[in-house]
Amino acid sequence: MEKGYTVAGSVRSRSGKNADTVAELETAGASIVEMDVTDTASTDRGIAQAIEALGGLDVLFNNAGIGSYGIQELMSPEDMARVFDVNVMGVQRVMRAALPHMRGQGRGTVFYTSSLIGRIATPFYGTYCASKWALEAIVECYRTELSGFGIESCLIEPGAMPTAFFDGMVAPNDPAREAEYGEFAAAPAQSADGLAEMLTATPDQRPERIAEAVVGLLERRFGQKPFRTVVDQFGVGPEIERYNDVLNDLTRNVMTSLGIEDMLKLNA
């Protein structure tokens, strides 16, 4: 809003714990709609209300997400489905609600929040990694399939940030199976403590950097934004960027060999 953008945001409920935040954002000039990305009707309604409040929709930011943490075998199928329902199907619901408008106007920008561990898998984050790997694959397809409609796609890949995101993570509840892991059952908690120490020791690893990255991308010319943007101060970022560069070259070569490289035209 400070940059002159008209903004609409979403929350699952405007009341309760969100009431103060909603009031603060609306006072600052944002429009806040209720939307639950795990519910198709709610998503359709929320997107429609946002478009009405804004008088259109030029930029869409898929930022809803839920984490998970624990030994992979202990994750029940229901645990995994909950994570995928938000991180993967939730994005699909939002896209299906928003794209008819964007395609109709012939131009748009879509941002997606992925993760560094949407590029590599690390222990105890298997379900979350899998959901973000799936998101990356889906967005690869949206990138190409929407380019002819004037819609550019941008993936944001942040590292771990010190936010309340960790408080709502899905954790397994299978004590009998966990006991079979013996001393190793304590490894996830020990690893989480180590990450917390790293975050404390790296004050530059702050969530505001994600917002700064998004604003920076918005300020770049249409069609000249990079497809992937890494946001990380832990030192892992350069390695992921190198991986992304190799994949980008590989993708372009494959598309060229298939005669469809023009479908990559809207990303630098």
N, C-alpha and C positions, 0 to 999 in steps of 0.2 A: 504493500500500500504506500509505503514511503517513496517507492520508485514510480508511483503514478498508476499502478495497476489496480483494477477493480477486482476484488477477491471474494470468492465464496468458499467456505470451508464446511466440513461435515463432522458431525458427532453422532454416536448412536442414540444419545438422549441429551436434550438441551437442559434437562433438570438434574437434580441431585448433585453429584460431585462435579459435574461440568458447568453448573449454572454460573459460577463466578467467571470462569474462563470465557464462556459464551458472551456474557455481558461485557467483558473487557474488549473482546475482539469486535463486537458490534459497535461499541463506543468508538473504536478506532476506525470504523468504516467498513468492516467486513460483513458479508451476509453469511449466516450460519444455518445450515439445513440439517435435519435429522436423516441419517442414512446408515443402514446396517448392510455391509457388503456381503454378508452371508445370506441375505434375503433378497431375492430377485425383485419382488414388488417394491420393497423399501428402496432398493438401489435405483430402480426406474423412476420412482417418485422423487427421490432426492436429486437426481441429475436434472429432471425436468424443472424442479423448483430452482435449482442453481442457474439453469439457463434463463429462466424467467427473470430471476433477480438481477442477473448480469446483463440481460439483453442480448445474450449470445454466449458463445464459448470458444475462445481462441486457444487456451492452454489448459490441458488436463494433467493433473499430478496424481498418479496412483501411489499413495503413500501409506495406506492402511497395511498393517502387518502384525504378525504374532510370532514369537520365538518359541523354541523348544530346547531342552537340555537334559541329557541323561544318556546312559548306556543304551545303544540302539536296540538291542534285543528286548529291553524292558518296555519299549514303547508299544502300546497296544495299537491295533489298526484304527481304533476310535481316536486315540491320541493323534495319530498321523493325519487322519481325515480332518480333524479340527484345524490343524495347521494349514493343510492344503486348501481347506474351504475358504480361509481368509487370504492366504498369500498367492494362490493360483486361481481358484474359481472366483474369488472376490474380484480380482482384476478383470477376469473375463466378463463378469456381470457389469462392471462399470463400463468397460469398453463397448459392450453391446448396447448399453443405454446411451452412451455419448456419441458413438461414431456416426449414426445416421445424421445428426446435426452437423458434425464436422465434415463429413463427406459432402453433404448438401451445400455447404458454403465453399468447398473446394480448397480449404487451407486449415491447418491446425498444427499444434505442437503437443506431443504427449510425453510426459516424464514418468519414469517408473523407478521406485526405490528397490534396488537389489541389494547386494552385499558382496564384500570381498570373498565370503565363503559361499557365494553363488558362482564362484569361479574355481575354488579349490574346496576340498572337504577336510574338516578338522574333527578330531575325536569329540564325541559327546554332543555334537551339533548335527548329527546325521539327518534327522527329519527336517530340520530347518534348512540345511544345505540342499537337500533334495527339492524342497519347495522353491528355493531360489534358483537352482539349476533349471527347474521346470519353467520358472518365470523367464529366465534368460532365453530359453528355447522358443517360448511363445512370442517374446518380443522380437527375436530374430525374424520370425515370420511376419509379425505386424509391420516391422520396418520395411520389408520388401512389398508386402501386399497392399500397404496404404500409400506408398510413395507416389503412385500414379494419381492419387486423389489429393495430392498436395499436403499430406500429413507426415511430418517428420517425427522421429522417435529418438528418445534419449534415455539411456540407462544410467542411473546414479549408483555407484558401488562404494558405499562407505565401509570403513572398518568399525569395530566395536566402539560405541560411544557411551559415556556415563549418563544414562537417562533411566527413566522409570520403565523402559522397555523390558529390562531384566526382571522386574517385579511380576510381570504377567506371563512369564514363559510357561509353556506346557511342560510338565515334568511327569515321568512315569510313576505309576503306583502299583508295583508288583513285588512286594517284599519277599515272597517265597523264592521267586526267580532271582531277585537281587542277592539273596543270601548265598546262592550258588556261585557267585563271583568272588566270594571271600574278601580278602583285603582289597582287591581291585575295586570293589564297590565304593570305596571312599575316594577313588581317583577323580570323579567329576567334581566333587566339592573342593578338592585340593586344586584342581585346575581353575575353577571359578575364582578361588581366592587369589591365585596367581594373576589372573586377568584383572581383578580389582586393584591389585598392587600396581600393575602396569599402567592402568588408567590414572591412578593417583599420581604416578611418577611422570606422566605425560600430559601436562595441562593443555597443550595445544590440541590434544585430541578431544575436541569439544563439538557438540551437535550443531552449533551455529555455523560451522564450516560447511555443513550440507546445504543450509539455506543460502550461504554465500556462493556456493557452487551453482545452485539453481539460478540465482540472480545473474551470475556471470554468463551462464548459458543463454538466458533470455536476452541478454544484451548483444549476443552474437547474431550475425545476419541469418535470416531464414535460409535453411538449406545448407548452412556452413557450420552447424553444431556437430561436435563429435558424437558418435553413437554411444560410446561408453565414457564415463567420467569417474575416476577413482578419487575418493576423499579419505585420506588416511595419513596419520602422522607417526605410525608405529614403525615405519621402515619397510613394511610389506608392500606398500603401494607401488613402488617402482617395478617390482617383480610382476605384479598383476598387470601393470601397464604394458610391460614387455610381452606378456602372454596375450594380452588383448591386441597388440599390434600384429603379432604373428597370425592370430585368428582372423583379424580384419583383412590381412593380405591374402590368406588362404580362401576366405569367403569370396573376396573379389575375384580371385583367380578362377574359382569354381563357377561363379556366376558368369564370368566372361566366357569360359569354355562352353557353357550352356546357352550363350547368346542372350542372357538376360541381365547383363551388368547394369543396364539402365534402371533396374529396380532398386539400386543402391544410390541413386542420384541425390537424395535429400540429406545425406550425411557426409561430413568431411572425411 
